[in-house]
Amino acid sequence: MAEVITPINAANQALLERYLEHLRIERRLADHTLNNYQRDLHKLLQIAAAQPVQTLPPHTLRRAVAQLHGAGLQPRSLARLLSSWRGLYEWLAVQSEVGSNPLAGLRAPKAAKTLPKALSPDQAMQLVGASATDDIASVRDKAILELFYSSGLRLSELVSLDVHYQADAQHTSQGWIDLDAAAVTVTGKGSKMRTLPIGRYAVAALRAWLAQRPQWVKQDAAPLFLSPRGARLSPRTIQARLHALAIKLGIPAQVHPHVLRHSFASHLLQSSGDLRAVQELLGHASITTTQIYTRLDWQHLAKAYDAAHPRAKRKD
């Protein structure tokens, strides 16, 4: 059955554009985040139809959320959607366009907690330890792998890295490396910047890539990781290259960049036990987000117990 497209009130559309401009300029949200806001708020405008968004009553919004959940929208997506809607109404309250937030007290259903997937230490070492060939792409990929596993970067953070910091009319760096200091600076969620250490293996791999990189530099010399055409390497290309390498090495797990981030966090926590340090390195705003890795650590210990402890072995 074809989806019914609800016409959007022109005043509501103008309101949305004003709010998105506020998010872009005042809060300096990334384009990807802005696109998510626009998509979620577009649903709100469809629900409002000809009615001004400012006058939607709480019961209408509650019913809409229930219908979206019933249609299959998952709790995490609903939580993000409600956060977008709530942010709009909070902004409207500041603008004195609404008296109170009609979404106050409305929460999305709780999502089932799932453990992030991580490679075993042996699998991680097999993956990042794969030797680079004489091929330039192989040298680049080696640097990417070592940097992922050394610093636990998000894919978006790694893709946005420049060789050096720069700020001019055309481009302001969102991240850059300093190999002399063995550090990388990145812009994470909420436009928050953090500086992380780079391990010696990653430094060596990056130096090897920087020695080869000039052969691919075209007009834009800023990006750290380039394609053969001289363009900034895309997230999709990195995902595909990483997946193909894991298959080539015979690693059975589904390997993608976020798996390396999870592996970095869980392996560091297993060896150090310092949850606060892991939180800082990952760029988590709340330690609650980081605590899921303690469950991974417990899972690791439980498997070791089952395999080795005499009391764990049951007789049939």
HELIX and SHEET records of a PDB file:
HELIX    1   1 ALA A   10  ILE A   25  1                                  16    
HELIX    2   2 ASP A   31  ALA A   48  1                                  18    
HELIX    3   3 VAL A   53  THR A   55  5                                   3    
HELIX    4   4 PRO A   58  GLY A   70  1                                  13    
HELIX    5   5 PRO A   75  VAL A   94  1                                  20    
HELIX    6   6 PRO A  121  VAL A  128  1                                   8    
HELIX    7   7 ILE A  136  SER A  151  1                                  16    
HELIX    8   8 LEU A  155  VAL A  159  1                                   5    
HELIX    9   9 LYS A  189  SER A  191  5                                   3    
HELIX   10  10 ARG A  200  GLN A  212  1                                  13    
HELIX   11  11 ARG A  213  GLN A  215  5                                   3    
HELIX   12  12 PRO A  235  LEU A  249  1                                  15    
HELIX   13  13 PRO A  257  SER A  272  1                                  16    
HELIX   14  14 LEU A  275  LEU A  282  1                                   8    
HELIX   15  15 ILE A  287  THR A  290  1                                   4    
HELIX   16  16 ILE A  292  ALA A  308  1                                  17    
HELIX   17  17 PRO A  310  ALA A  312  5                                   3    
SHEET    1   A 3 TRP A 176  ASP A 178  0                                        
SHEET    2   A 3 ALA A 183  THR A 187 -1                                        
SHEET    3   A 3 MET A 193  PRO A 197 -1                                        
END                                                                             
